[in-house]
Amino acid sequence: MPQNPEKIQDHVELFHQPEYKELFERKREFEKGHSQEEIDRVAEWTKSWEYREKNFARETLTVNPAKGCQPLGAIYAAAGFEGTLPFVQGSQGCVAYFRTHLTRHFKEPFSAVSSSMTEDAAVFGGLNNMIDGLTNAYSLYKPKMIAVSTTCMAEVIGDDLGAFIGNAKNAGAIPEDFPVPFAHTPSFVGSHITGYDNMLKSILANLSEGKKGKSNGKINLIPGFDTYVGNLREIKRIAELMGVDYTLLADNSDYVDSPNDGHFNMYQKGTKLEDAADACNAKATISLQKHSTLKTCDFINKTWKQEVTLSSPWGIRGTDEFLMQLSELSGKPIPAELEEERGRAVDAMTDSHAWLHGKRFAIYGDPDLVYGVTSFLMELGAEPVHILVHNSSKEFEKDMQGLLDSTEYGKGGTIWGGKDLWHMRSLLFTEPVDFMIGNSYGKYLERDTKIPLIRIGYPIMDRHNLHRYSTIGYQGTINLLTWVVNAIFEEIDRNTNIPSKTDISFDLIR
Ligand code: SF4
């Protein structure tokens, strides 16, 4: 149906036009679906304990997953390095999904190429696609490094990336000394955080080969699969305030948050390749996300023979620990400016904690983020009830249980590892909570259960600019507190908006 070019309508308005209403009505007739009574009856039943048991007995079906696939994380890691082009050996559709997923979160273009494998590659293997793809990518986009990952298709066929890249170099597709780190990223195991870890490790291994020498005295800081641009900037700000000589591995903050100056720059800053290569000579490494950097940290520890410290700088305690680790490893004192920031964060928490104390939360998302959010909430006396991590692991569950056991506020919390958001729906209906914290996909749970959603995590596609804020450090603590406490006030206002009926006290001040 034609749109009026003078007044282009968003789909929110467009689908309310009579022609669309008629179309939907006809569709319903054509489908000959169940009666409304039957739909309502089943919908009601799906809220019961009986249905919850059936839902949790589910083994081979995922509904509304709370995770992405491996190559998405791999291309995100690659984008943190200067002049690097993420290249995916596999089908175009997968790469379109990764790019749009990241673009919808950051509202920024995300460049990644694919070798466009189709049926012939599925039968004969993807070597020719790799040779042609590398030739074109190198000559068209002029990168300094190409980072290769795979989709399910290339993994099922069994494409050998190391051999293929070697063959492509022999065929003259790219120069012999051109860096092409690669990571096999099969999506039928792991998730986007596994892909991130695999690719980061591969890039560091490739660039640092033969570079081990004298100590450069620096500290490596690894943010992990962190989609809060503000967090990367916060880490750099803290290190600079302390006068710490550091290398951020890797820094994609400018790539996913570039200034609009009228020019498209495919490669926005990022960690310099020579700095990444020299990272093997650092004094020590701190990873700020244990569970998205397991293999990378193991590699740094075993191959670079470097001390690796894990940190989770969420809330006051987490930030205190991070600053003390950084201070100890670098020999630099914590400046008064950061102490003042700490005081301000503690003051803000003192002002607001009464509103959070005793509130019950459901939290879902990636392991490191969920761990940080839970730790922050418990500092305020809030109670995590359902902790759902689809891409969980035994190690994460052990860490999380340790955190829950560390305070009385964690006693009522249950960790639901490997479960999806349809499981979460059953949990919310059978054991309701006051608030939910997670990514945009929870909006359908909010609609169903009427439990308000506070958007913290990845992806957030239906609210703007949240990714620009920090969630870590003292400043991030204040941001988190602001989002959570104001969501509580909005809920109170929503429930007390009928004068002299639900609004008895005309309360303006909270
Ligand atoms: S799960 Fe596999 S097929 Fe699906 S988008 Fe990811 S890589 Fe492609």
Residues whose N, C-alpha, C, O or C-beta is under 5 A from the ligand:
A	BS01	SF4	C69 C94 Y97 T151 C152 S187
